[in-house]
């Protein structure tokens, strides 16, 4: 049966969730699970807990542990990646330095300064994993859970022959919201979601042939519904389509919602990741502090629970049984969305069976939806380049194109911020060794300076003369 390598098993709570899903899937009986983490501190805890899960539930499975990634990957059929390079220490830099410069992030793991630097840390590690897979398990499927999903999968998509897919739960959780707002059973709603990770668009929402958009839009005109998702609600009201990511995330991807205090007070004042400043970093730091003095698995039951909304176990089940499973996959755009660039990472409806992944061709997104996606794709492409090549200038340029950052900082301020972040994170960015952000000091312009006279083409000179007359 299958061997499943789990890289980053020290993510205790999420690893426990996925292991519950795997062990609760009858089609995966007899599988071997190799848990890998860099140190034994958390690895021993999750290994012991999974052993108890197997024994207490009488599951036919084996679990091993190792701090050697190559040992975990050898002969694997599936590789599940849930790494967080630098942990909370790196995340602190991602949040605090941009905040000092005035870039107010809520989540900071997908776009913006935090997302770009997280990508640089993860791309290096993902390239090493992929290189080991080429040697040790060339036919394995890599299931990536590491954020920023789109940038990481863009980088993975540059590796010839690698079988990979990026997985998120934004579509599933958004469908819970849509079902609640429309009063229709989730399993009865037919939908198409396509775009990029954390900014996928529901281009179709139907219940037994009835278009649900009129009802959904009407709900978002009612304060008691609108207040739950102000940012997503505003994007729906102005751009016409609902998307897959929450207010906390989405407020960072666009320039409208976090650029000043008025915008923050209007759209990002709700608790629980409703957009408040530093919500996710503070949550992670708090959890890290708690987990340093207690084992979160000590209060968890080993009794198997119904499978979660995560896709991973269903993908493995489909590969093992041949029974197709439909999900939203993050993959290289090979013509699946025709008005987004080939080679970028898109999130599209995909089927999986014993023969592999079968992405569907969506065609064109509505023009305004593709345009908003492109504001993020421009950042993602340069961020992937920076991470792959260790290029500090690409780091600067990626963050300079970030919609939120560009709405509050000048180019020189962005360069200074990126330089400070790079220096603070060097220990997690080996591809940037010996490289620094190029300094571009401000040019002092004396008050009495006379501009250099530049001769103009006669036609341009006439236009210039009219311009001076208009000014006069």
JOGI-V532738 format. One record per backbone hydrogen bond with DSSP energy under -1.0 kcal/mol. CO is the residue of the C=O (numbers start at 1). NH is the residue of the N-H. If there is no record, write none. Layout:
co: [CO/CO]
nh: [NH/NH]
This chain:
co: [2/3/3/4/5/6/7/8/10/11/12/13/14/15/16/17/18/19/20/22/25/26/28/31/32/33/34/35/36/36/40/42/43/44/45/46/47/48/49/50/51/52/53/54/59/60/62/64/66/68/69/70/73/77/78/79/80/81/84/86/87/88/89/90/91/92/93/95/96/97/98/105/106/111/112/113/114/115/116/117/118/119/120/122/123/124/125/126/127/128/129/130/131/132/133/136/137/141/142/143/144/148/149/150/151/152/153/155/156/159/163/165/166/169/170/171/172/173/174/175/176/177/178/179/185/186/190/192/192/194/195/196/199/200/201/201/204/205/206/207/210/212/213/214/215/216/218/219/222/222/223/225/226/229/230/231/232/233/234/235/236/242/246/247/249/260/261/262/263/264/276/278/279/280/281/282/283/284/285/286/287/288/290/290/295/297/311/312/313/314/315/316/317/318/325/327/329/330/331/332/333/336/336/337/341/344/346/347/348/349/350/351/352/353/356/358/363/366/367/368/369/370/371/373/373/374/376/377/378/379/380/381/382/383/384/385/386/386/391/392/393/394/395/396/397/402/405/405/410/411/412/413/414/415/416/417/418/419/420/421/425/426/429/430/432/446/457/458/459/460/461/462/463/464/465/466/467/468]
nh: [32/77/78/34/80/36/82/11/12/15/16/17/18/19/20/21/22/23/24/25/28/29/31/62/4/64/6/66/8/9/44/46/47/48/49/50/51/52/53/54/55/56/57/59/61/30/33/35/37/72/73/74/76/141/5/143/7/145/87/90/91/92/93/94/95/96/97/99/100/101/103/278/280/115/116/117/118/119/120/121/122/123/124/126/127/128/129/130/131/132/133/134/135/136/137/75/140/79/165/81/167/152/153/154/155/156/157/158/159/162/142/144/330/173/174/175/176/177/178/179/180/181/182/183/188/189/206/203/204/201/347/199/196/244/194/203/192/212/190/210/207/216/217/218/219/220/221/222/225/226/227/228/229/233/234/235/236/237/238/239/240/202/250/251/252/264/265/266/267/268/279/282/283/284/285/286/287/288/289/290/291/292/293/294/298/300/315/316/317/318/319/320/321/322/352/350/348/166/346/334/343/362/363/340/344/333/331/195/329/360/327/358/325/356/353/351/338/370/371/372/373/374/375/376/377/378/380/381/382/383/384/385/386/387/388/389/390/391/395/396/397/398/399/400/401/406/408/409/414/415/416/417/418/419/420/421/422/423/424/425/428/429/432/433/435/449/461/462/463/464/465/466/467/468/469/470/471/472]
